[in-house]
Amino acid sequence: MALDLSNSGFSDTLVVLGAAGLVIPAFTRFRISPVIGFILVGVLVGPAGLGQLVDRMPWLFYLTITDPESIEPFAEFGIILLLFSIGLELSFKRLWSMRGLVFGVGAAELLGAGALIGAGLYMIGQPWAGALGLGLALALSSTALVLPIAGTTSAVGRSAFAMLLFEDLALVPIVFLLGALAPAAGDAGFGDFMMTLLRGGVVVVLLFLGGRFFLPRLFAQAARTKSPELFLAASLLVVIVASLATTAVGLSPIVGALLAGLLIAETEYHSEVEVITAPFKGLALGVFLITVGMQLDLRMVMKDWGLLLAAILGVMAIKVGVTTALLKLSGARTGTAAEVGVLMASPSETTLIVLGVAATAGLIQPSTAAFWTTVTAIGLTITPVLATAGRYASRKIEERDSDREQAAGPDVVLGGTVIIGFGRVGRTVAEMLAAHNQPYLAVDADIDGVAQARREGYSVMFGDVSRAELVDRLNLGHAKALILTMDDPVLTVRLTRRVRSWVPGIPIIARSRDAAHAAELYKAGATDAVPETLESSLQLAEAALVDLGVAVGPVIASIHEKRDEMRKSIKDAAGLEREPRIRRVRQDKAEA
């Protein structure tokens, strides 16, 4: 059967697939976010770009998207898959632990920013109902773009996800509210809203109970076939059924997609599902971004660039201020709050939905809706740039705060432990101290690492311990212990000797490279020196011998002897009266 290339749906599909194949590798090569590439492709191949030349140059039909509405379902499916993948990374326990951020900061951010934007629009002549609708629409932020950039595990990602989750949940009430404010609306709006909430609650409960019972059995059967295609089909079936169920009762399909992801995350198959659906999520998200680009009319942008710039900057300024202030009040670090505020400053893909509802309800004029649609499309386009600006602002704030802490003296360390060096070893030590409620302050000379650690909630300050004046400011005379984890053997010895001469009684636990370095540290005054190569080599030898079939008992006994030998060599080399505390093997294990 011959392919009909004149079919617009087929032609548009080829354009989208071709764009994905070119945009992703090209922009990745130059370390530019593919988000910008997809939006620019949408501008180029859309009806306001090359599409308007098809009548004069028919061959452009095969390089443009002639029916933008035909690919919108694929874009919506991309957002659904995105929320599904986010659900896979979460759990009900983690979601419950975030309830304060979601319904506290998230609600305050949406209502506060919406009220301020709406008030500004009302003051410049927009009717109050239209100003309210526009304020709520523009206060929304992009789940589809923010979460892939920020993730959900860092301090920035957790805060952003909490607020975005509330916004997604609030979409349905916003739509009902605007419908009730329509001039032609009757008194049935509130009753319909309550009925939708009731039906939605029932469906969510049924999906939860059904998912708990059926999903493990469904994926177990798919896993037994060892067929990736069947596993993928089962995954997509779950997403589609959950989304259709919530849509059927008036809720957003993304609620069903998120719930499907959460339910699968509670099973042992979540990793396989996440891997197998990732390519589809990326492609569908690219389609969505192309549809955003197609809504940009460059001629309108050039004509009204002054108004558009003022509108974008006004909306962004309000959202940055509200978000940053609320996160700061909730206890977030200033750098983290500022980064989240800048990252979430632009409008959302759901803004386009709310604008359409407001226009249909007669709350705003079609021309007004078109103007703010362009503002939203531009805002989505610059979201990756905002992410970079947010990280830069966070870094500068953290540098400033670190300088202030150094000038004032880190009082936070009084009665706690000081960790010098915050790489992989220092981070693990800090996590263990925090797990046992032991206060600590870490110091590191890598400002980027310090800024990232602070965003993740660690107590870290920037500083170069090779400078004696910084060590003076650490108030080590009031600290419980000093832990040295730097990967610089000369500096570690020198710092150990210096601190021991100033603070004779403080325990100093130092990381050493090998037994010889450990002996040198003991001579310099270390309380304990831990040779990392010794432990790693012994554990490797133990694993190798056991895998080779040697009995466990003799293996552990020989490792015990090797540790004793190394312990004795370090003791003799350092001239210690006691044996160094290198990890001992329990006797019951040796006799096993």
C-alpha positions in Angstrom: 0.0 0.0 0.0 1.4 3.4 -1.0 1.9 6.0 1.7 -0.3 9.1 1.2 2.1 12.0 1.9 -0.6 14.5 1.2 -2.4 13.5 4.4 -1.9 16.4 6.9 -1.9 14.1 9.9 0.9 11.9 8.5 2.9 14.9 7.3 2.6 16.6 10.6 3.7 13.5 12.4 6.8 13.3 10.2 7.7 16.9 11.0 7.4 16.3 14.7 9.5 13.1 14.6 12.1 14.9 12.4 12.2 17.8 14.8 12.8 15.5 17.8 15.5 13.7 15.9 17.3 16.9 15.1 16.6 19.2 18.1 17.6 16.9 20.9 21.1 15.9 19.7 21.9 19.3 18.2 21.0 21.3 21.3 22.6 18.7 23.6 25.8 19.1 21.6 26.0 22.8 22.4 24.8 22.2 26.0 21.5 24.2 25.4 18.2 22.9 26.8 16.2 21.1 24.1 13.2 23.0 25.5 14.2 26.1 23.7 14.9 24.1 20.5 11.4 22.5 20.5 9.7 25.9 21.0 11.8 27.5 18.2 10.8 24.6 15.9 7.2 25.3 16.8 7.6 29.0 15.8 9.4 28.0 12.6 7.0 25.3 11.3 3.8 26.7 12.8 1.0 28.7 11.0 2.7 32.0 12.0 6.0 30.9 10.6 6.7 28.9 7.4 3.1 27.6 7.5 1.8 30.9 6.1 3.9 30.5 2.9 2.3 27.1 2.0 -0.1 28.7 -0.5 2.8 30.2 -2.5 5.3 27.4 -1.9 3.3 24.1 -1.8 6.4 22.0 -1.1 6.5 23.7 2.4 3.5 21.5 3.2 5.8 18.7 4.0 8.0 20.8 6.3 5.3 22.6 8.3 2.4 21.7 10.6 -0.7 22.6 8.8 -3.2 21.5 11.5 -2.0 22.6 14.9 -5.1 21.2 16.6 -4.3 17.7 15.3 -1.2 17.4 17.5 -2.6 18.9 20.7 -3.8 15.5 22.0 -0.2 14.2 21.8 0.9 17.3 23.7 -1.6 16.6 26.4 -0.5 13.0 26.6 3.0 14.2 27.1 2.0 16.2 30.2 0.1 13.2 31.5 3.2 11.0 31.1 5.3 13.6 32.8 3.0 13.6 35.9 3.0 9.8 35.8 6.8 9.7 35.8 6.8 12.2 38.8 4.4 9.9 40.6 6.9 7.0 40.1 9.6 9.0 41.9 7.3 9.6 44.9 5.5 7.6 47.6 2.4 8.2 49.7 4.6 8.5 52.7 6.8 11.2 51.2 3.7 13.0 49.8 2.2 13.0 53.3 5.4 14.4 54.8 5.1 17.3 52.3 1.5 18.2 53.2 2.6 21.4 55.0 4.4 22.7 51.9 1.7 21.6 49.5 -1.4 23.0 51.3 0.4 25.8 53.2 3.1 27.4 51.0 1.5 26.1 47.8 -1.9 27.5 48.6 -0.5 30.8 49.8 1.7 31.2 46.7 -1.1 30.6 44.3 -3.7 32.8 46.1 -1.2 35.5 47.0 0.4 35.9 43.5 -3.0 35.6 41.9 -4.5 38.3 44.1 -1.6 40.7 43.5 -1.6 40.2 39.7 -5.4 40.5 39.6 -5.2 43.7 41.6 -2.7 45.2 39.2 -4.8 44.3 36.2 -7.9 45.8 37.9 -6.1 49.0 38.5 -5.3 49.4 34.8 -8.9 48.9 33.8 -9.6 45.2 33.6 -13.1 44.3 35.1 -12.8 42.6 38.4 -14.0 39.2 37.2 -11.6 39.2 34.3 -8.8 40.5 36.5 -9.4 37.6 39.0 -9.4 35.0 36.1 -6.2 36.4 34.6 -4.5 36.7 38.1 -5.2 33.0 38.9 -4.1 31.9 35.3 -0.9 33.8 35.4 0.0 32.8 39.0 0.3 29.1 37.8 3.7 27.8 37.0 4.8 25.1 34.5 4.9 21.6 35.9 6.0 20.3 32.5 9.2 22.4 32.4 10.1 23.2 36.0 10.2 19.6 37.4 12.5 18.1 34.7 14.9 21.0 35.4 14.7 20.9 39.3 13.8 17.3 39.9 12.0 16.3 43.1 14.8 15.3 45.5 16.8 18.5 46.1 15.6 21.3 48.4 14.7 23.4 45.3 12.9 20.4 43.7 10.9 19.6 46.8 9.7 23.2 47.2 8.9 23.6 43.6 7.1 20.2 43.4 4.9 21.0 46.5 3.7 24.3 45.0 3.2 22.8 41.5 1.2 19.9 43.0 -1.2 22.3 44.7 -1.6 24.3 41.5 -2.4 21.1 39.5 -5.0 20.1 42.2 -6.5 23.7 42.2 -7.0 23.7 38.4 -10.4 22.2 38.6 -11.7 24.6 41.3 -10.3 27.5 39.3 -12.2 26.4 36.2 -15.4 26.0 38.1 -15.0 29.4 39.8 -14.5 31.1 36.4 -17.5 29.3 35.0 -19.7 30.4 38.0 -18.5 34.1 37.4 -19.7 34.0 33.8 -22.4 36.5 33.0 -24.7 33.7 31.7 -24.0 31.4 34.7 -26.8 30.5 37.0 -26.9 29.3 40.6 -26.0 25.7 39.6 -22.3 26.4 39.5 -21.6 25.7 43.2 -23.8 22.6 43.2 -22.0 21.2 40.1 -18.6 22.0 41.8 -19.5 20.1 45.0 -20.9 17.1 43.0 -17.6 17.0 41.0 -15.6 16.9 44.2 -17.7 14.1 45.6 -17.5 12.0 42.4 -13.8 12.8 42.2 -13.2 11.7 45.7 -15.0 8.4 45.1 -13.0 7.7 41.9 -9.7 8.5 43.6 -10.6 6.0 46.5 -11.6 3.3 44.0 -8.4 3.8 41.9 -6.4 3.6 45.1 -8.0 0.4 46.3 -8.1 -1.2 42.9 -4.5 -0.3 42.2 -3.3 -1.8 45.5 -5.0 -5.1 44.6 -4.7 -5.4 40.8 -1.4 -3.6 39.9 1.0 -6.1 41.5 -0.8 -9.0 39.8 -0.9 -7.2 36.4 2.8 -6.4 36.4 3.7 -9.8 37.8 2.0 -11.4 34.8 3.7 -9.0 32.4 7.1 -9.7 34.0 6.6 -13.5 33.6 6.3 -13.2 29.8 9.7 -11.4 29.7 8.2 -9.2 27.0 9.2 -5.5 27.1 6.3 -4.7 24.8 3.7 -6.3 27.1 5.2 -4.4 30.1 5.0 -1.1 28.2 1.4 -1.9 27.2 0.5 -2.6 30.8 2.1 0.7 31.9 0.3 2.8 29.3 -3.0 1.0 30.0 -2.7 2.0 33.7 -2.0 5.6 32.9 -4.8 5.9 30.4 -7.4 4.2 32.5 -6.6 6.4 35.6 -6.6 9.6 33.5 -9.8 8.7 31.8 -11.4 7.9 35.1 -10.6 11.3 36.7 -11.5 13.1 33.5 -14.9 11.4 33.3 -15.9 12.9 36.7 -14.7 16.4 35.9 -11.2 16.2 37.4 -8.0 16.9 35.5 -6.4 13.9 33.8 -3.1 14.8 35.4 -4.6 13.9 38.8 -5.2 10.3 37.5 -1.8 10.1 36.0 -0.1 11.2 39.2 -2.1 8.7 41.2 -1.2 5.9 38.8 2.5 6.7 39.2 2.1 6.8 43.0 0.4 3.4 43.0 3.1 1.8 40.8 5.8 3.4 42.9 4.6 1.3 45.8 5.3 -1.9 43.8 8.6 -3.6 43.1 8.1 -2.9 39.4 8.4 0.9 39.5 12.0 1.1 38.2 11.3 -1.0 35.1 8.2 1.0 34.4 10.1 4.3 34.8 12.8 3.1 32.3 10.4 1.7 29.7 8.2 4.8 29.5 11.0 7.5 29.6 11.4 7.7 25.7 7.6 8.3 25.2 7.6 11.0 27.9 10.4 12.9 26.3 8.9 12.7 22.8 5.4 13.7 23.9 6.8 16.6 26.0 8.6 17.7 22.8 5.3 17.7 21.0 3.8 19.9 23.7 6.6 22.4 23.5 6.2 22.6 19.7 2.5 23.5 20.2 3.6 26.2 22.5 6.0 27.6 19.9 3.2 27.5 17.3 1.2 30.0 19.4 3.9 32.6 19.1 3.2 35.1 16.3 6.5 36.9 15.8 4.8 39.8 13.9 2.6 40.4 16.9 5.6 40.2 19.2 7.5 42.8 17.2 4.5 45.1 17.1 3.6 45.0 20.8 7.1 44.2 22.2 6.9 47.0 24.7 3.6 45.9 26.3 4.7 42.3 26.1 7.9 43.0 27.9 6.2 45.0 30.6 3.6 42.3 31.1 6.2 39.5 31.4 8.4 41.5 33.8 5.4 42.5 35.9 4.1 39.0 36.3 7.6 37.6 37.0 8.4 40.2 39.6 5.2 39.5 41.5 5.7 35.7 41.4 9.4 35.9 42.4 8.6 38.2 45.3 5.7 36.1 46.6 7.3 32.7 46.2 10.7 33.8 47.7 9.0 35.5 50.7 6.8 32.5 51.5 9.6 30.0 51.3 11.8 32.2 53.4 9.0 32.5 56.0 8.6 28.7 55.9 12.3 28.2 56.9 14.0 27.7 53.6 17.5 29.2 53.0 17.5 32.5 51.2 19.4 31.1 48.2 17.0 28.2 47.9 14.0 30.5 48.2 15.3 32.8 45.6 16.2 30.0 43.1 12.7 28.5 43.4 11.1 32.0 43.0 13.0 32.7 39.8 12.5 29.2 38.4 8.7 29.4 38.8 8.3 33.0 37.7 6.9 32.3 34.2 3.3 31.2 33.5 2.3 27.6 32.9 0.9 25.4 30.2 -2.3 25.2 32.3 -2.4 29.0 32.1 -3.5 28.5 28.5 -6.4 26.3 29.7 -7.6 28.9 32.2 -7.3 31.7 29.6 -9.5 29.7 27.3 -12.1 29.1 30.0 -12.1 32.8 30.9 -12.6 33.8 27.3 -15.3 31.3 26.8 -17.1 32.5 29.9 -17.0 36.1 28.6 -14.8 37.3 31.5 -12.1 38.6 29.1 -12.1 39.7 25.5 -10.6 37.4 22.8 -8.0 40.0 22.1 -7.0 40.0 25.7 -6.8 36.2 25.8 -4.6 36.3 22.7 -2.2 38.9 24.3 -1.8 36.9 27.5 -1.4 33.6 25.5 1.6 35.2 23.8 2.9 36.3 27.1 2.6 32.8 28.4 4.3 31.3 25.4 7.2 33.7 25.7 7.4 32.9 29.5 7.6 29.2 28.8 10.3 29.8 26.2 12.6 31.5 28.7 12.0 29.1 31.5 15.4 27.4 31.0 17.0 30.8 31.1 15.2 31.6 34.3 16.6 28.3 35.8 20.1 29.4 35.0 19.5 32.9 36.4 18.0 31.3 39.6 21.1 29.1 40.1 23.3 32.2 39.6 21.3 34.2 42.1 21.3 31.4 44.6 25.1 31.1 44.3 25.7 34.8 44.9 23.4 34.8 47.9 25.1 31.8 49.4 28.5 33.5 48.8 27.3 36.6 50.6 25.8 34.6 53.5 29.1 32.6 53.8 31.1 35.9 54.0 28.8 37.2 56.7 29.1 34.0 58.7 32.9 34.1 58.4 32.9 37.8 59.5 30.6 37.2 62.5 32.0 33.8 63.5 29.9 30.6 63.1 28.1 30.5 66.4 26.2 27.5 65.1 29.2 25.3 65.7 29.3 25.9 69.5 28.9 22.6 71.2 28.9 20.7 67.9 31.2 19.0 65.4 33.3 20.7 62.7 33.8 18.8 59.4 36.5 20.1 57.2 35.9 19.0 53.6 32.5 18.3 52.2 33.0 15.8 49.3 31.6 12.3 49.3 33.2 11.4 52.6 32.3 14.6 54.4 28.7 14.4 53.2 28.3 10.9 54.5 29.7 11.9 57.9 27.3 14.8 58.1 24.3 12.6 57.3 25.3 10.2 60.0 25.7 13.0 62.5 22.3 14.4 61.6 20.7 11.0 61.9 21.8 10.9 65.5 20.8 14.5 66.2 24.4 15.7 66.5 24.9 19.4 65.5 27.7 20.0 63.0 29.1 22.7 60.7 30.9 21.6 57.5 33.5 23.8 55.8 34.5 23.5 52.1 36.4 25.6 49.6 34.3 24.7 46.6 31.6 27.4 46.4 29.5 25.5 43.8 29.5 22.4 46.1 28.7 24.5 49.1 25.7 26.2 47.3 24.3 22.9 46.2 24.7 21.3 49.6 22.9 24.3 51.2 20.1 24.0 48.8 19.8 20.4 49.9 19.6 21.4 53.6 23.1 20.7 54.8 24.8 23.0 57.3 27.8 24.1 55.2 29.9 27.3 54.9 32.3 28.4 52.3 36.0 28.8 53.5 39.6 27.9 52.7 41.0 26.2 55.8 44.6 26.7 54.5 44.2 30.3 55.8 44.9 30.4 59.6 42.4 33.3 60.1 39.5 31.1 59.0 40.4 28.3 61.4 40.5 30.9 64.2 36.9 31.9 63.4 35.7 28.3 63.7 35.7 28.5 67.6 37.2 25.0 67.8 37.8 25.5 71.5 34.0 25.2 71.9 33.5 22.3 69.5 33.0 18.7 70.5 35.2 17.2 67.8 37.0 18.0 64.5 36.7 15.7 61.5 39.1 16.1 58.6 37.9 14.6 55.4 39.9 16.6 52.8 41.6 14.8 50.0 44.9 16.6 50.6 47.3 14.6 52.8 49.8 17.5 53.4 47.1 20.0 54.4 45.4 17.4 56.6 48.7 16.8 58.6 49.4 20.5 58.8 45.9 21.3 60.0 46.0 18.5 62.6 49.3 19.8 64.0 48.1 23.4 64.1 44.7 22.6 65.8 46.3 20.2 68.3 48.7 22.9 69.4 45.9 25.4 69.9 43.2 23.1 71.3 44.9 20.2 73.1 41.8 18.5 74.3 39.7 18.3 71.1 39.2 14.9 69.5 40.5 15.0 65.9 39.4 12.3 63.6 41.2 12.4 60.2 40.8 10.6 56.9 44.1 9.2 55.7 45.2 7.7 52.4 47.1 4.7 53.7 48.9 3.3 56.8 51.9 5.6 56.3 49.7 8.7 56.1 47.8 7.5 59.2 51.0 7.1 61.2 52.0 10.7 60.2 48.6 12.0 61.3 49.0 10.3 64.7 52.4 11.9 65.1 50.8 15.3 64.3 48.2 14.8 67.1 45.2 13.0 65.5 43.0 11.1 68.0 42.0 8.7 65.3 43.2 8.3 61.7 41.2 6.1 59.3 43.1 4.7 56.3 40.4 4.5 53.5 42.6 2.4 51.2 43.1 -0.2 53.9 39.4 -0.8 54.5 38.4 -0.8 50.8 41.2 -3.2 49.9 40.3 -5.6 52.8 36.7 -5.6 51.8 37.6 -6.2 48.1 39.8 -9.1 49.2 37.1 -10.6 51.4 34.5 -10.5 48.6 36.9 -12.0 46.1 38.0 -14.9 48.4 34.4 -15.7 49.3 33.3 -15.7 45.6 36.3 -18.0 44.8 34.9 -20.6 47.2 37.1 -20.1 50.2 35.2 -20.7 53.5 33.9 -17.6 55.2 35.4 -18.4 58.6 39.1 -18.6 57.5 38.6 -15.5 55.2 37.4 -13.3 58.1 40.1 -14.7 60.4 42.8 -13.8 57.9 41.4 -10.3 57.4 41.3 -9.9 61.2 45.0 -10.9 61.3 45.8 -8.4 58.5 44.1 -5.6 60.4 46.1 -6.5 63.5 49.3 -6.4 61.4 48.4 -3.0 60.0 47.4 -1.8 63.4 50.7 -2.8 64.9 52.7 -1.2 62.0 50.8 2.1 62.4 51.4 2.0 66.2 55.1 1.4 65.8 55.6 4.0 63.1 53.7 6.6 65.1 55.2 5.7 68.4 51.8 5.3 70.0 51.2 3.7 73.4 47.8 2.3 72.3 46.7 0.5 69.2 44.9 2.7 66.7 41.2 2.2 66.4 40.9 0.5 63.0 37.6 -1.5 62.7 37.7 -4.8 64.5 35.9 -7.9 63.3 33.4 -9.3 65.8 34.5 -12.6 67.2 31.1 -14.3 66.5 31.6 -13.5 62.8 35.0 -15.0 62.8 33.7 -18.2 64.3 30.8 -18.4 61.9 
